[in-house]
Amino acid sequence: MKLASNGKSINTVIGRGSVSEGRFQIETGVRVDGVLKGELVSSGMLIVGESGVIEADVKVREALISGRVVGDLIAENKVHLQAQSTFIGKVQTKVLVVEEGAVFKAECDAGSEIQVADPASNETEVVTKKSEAVSQKA
């Protein structure tokens, strides 16, 4: 399977009915349709299918979640929670998309840094957007 956005492939799949536990370090993308517990680090994309369950600390480039994730998630570019997904934990990313119907119970740090000019001092202060304990449920 090729990803259109950057051409990196997903060549690691945890299939439905599989349970994998441990520390996983994967160079390319990964798809989880089974259960993954522990820790996952990947420079690629994470796809969690509808039957997928992750109970782990995760660090990836981008995440597309249709299943359930419990833990800390750091995504360099984007996290997209689809309508049937559940996320419980902490998330840190540049772009966060939460579709209507998704369950999102998290401490959240999303958005890039914003440059705020202080007209009194002629200096620029960096402010980071933060949002905590947000919940959306259909």
N, C-alpha and C positions, 0 to 999 in steps of 0.2 A: 504494500500500500504506500503510495507517495502522497506527501502533503504538498498542496499547491503553493502555499505561502512561502516556503523556502526550499522545497525540494528534498528535505530530509525524510528518510523513510522511517516507518515504524516496523522494527523487526523483532520486538519482544512482545509477546502476548501471554497474558495469564488468563487462560480459558475458563469458561463457565464450569463450575464444579471443582475447580482447582483451589487449593489453599496454599499460599506461599508465605513463609515467615522468615524474617532476617533483614539484613542490610543489603539493599540493591543499589548498585552504581551502574547506570546504563548510559552509553554515549548517545544513542539515537532515541527516538520516541518509543513510548510503551503504551499498550492498550491493556486495560484490566476489565475482564468480564467475570472473573472469579473473586477471590478474597486475597488481599495483600496486607500483611501485618508487619510492622517494624519501622523501617526507614527506606525512602526512595530518593535517590539523587539522579537527575538526568538533565543533559544539556538540550534535550529535545522536548517534544510535546507529550503530555499525558492525556490519554483519552480514557475515561471511566464509563463503560457501557451501563445500560439500565440495570443489569444484574450484578455489576461490579461493586465491591465494597473495599474501601481502603481504611484501615485503622493504623495510621502511620504518620510520621513527620515526612513531609514531601518538599523537595526543592526541584523545580523544573523551569523550562523557558516559558511554557504556556500550558494551560489546563482547560479541557472541555469535559464537563462533568454531567453525566446523565444518571449516575447511580448515587452511592452514599460515600461520603468522606468524613472521617472523624480524626482530627489531629491538626497539626500546624502545617499550613501550606504557604510556601513562598514561590511565586511565579514571576519571573523576570519581566514578562510582557503583559500577559492577560489571563484572567480566570473567567470562564463562561459557565454559569450554572444554568442548566436547562430546566424546563418547567417541572419535570418529575424528580429532580435531584434533591439531595439533602446534604447540607454542609454544617458541621458542628466543630468549632475550634477557633483557630486564629488564621487570618489570611492577610498576606502582604503582597501587593501587586500594583502595577501601573494602571491597568484598566480592569474594572470589575463589572461584569454583566450578570444580573440576577433576573431571570425570566419570571413572569407571573406564575405562581404555583410552586416555585422552588421553596424549600425550607432552608432558611439561612439564619443560624444562631451562632454569631461569631464576634470576636474582637477583630476589627478590620482597620487596616492601614492601606488605603487605595488612593491612587492619583499621584501625579508627579509633583515635584516641588514647584512652588509658585513664587515668582519674584514680586515682592511688595516694596514699592518705593516710599520712603519716608521723606516728605517734602521739607521737613524742618531740618534734617541733617544732611541731605543730599547723599545718603547712603541707602543701599538696598538690603533688605532683610529677607532671608529665605524662610518661608513658612510651608509646612507640610500639612496637607489635609488629613484629618483623622476622623474616624467614626467608630464608636464602640457599641457592642451589644445590640446589633440590629437584627430584627426578626421580621421575615415576610412569609406569610402563609396564605394560601388561597382558601 
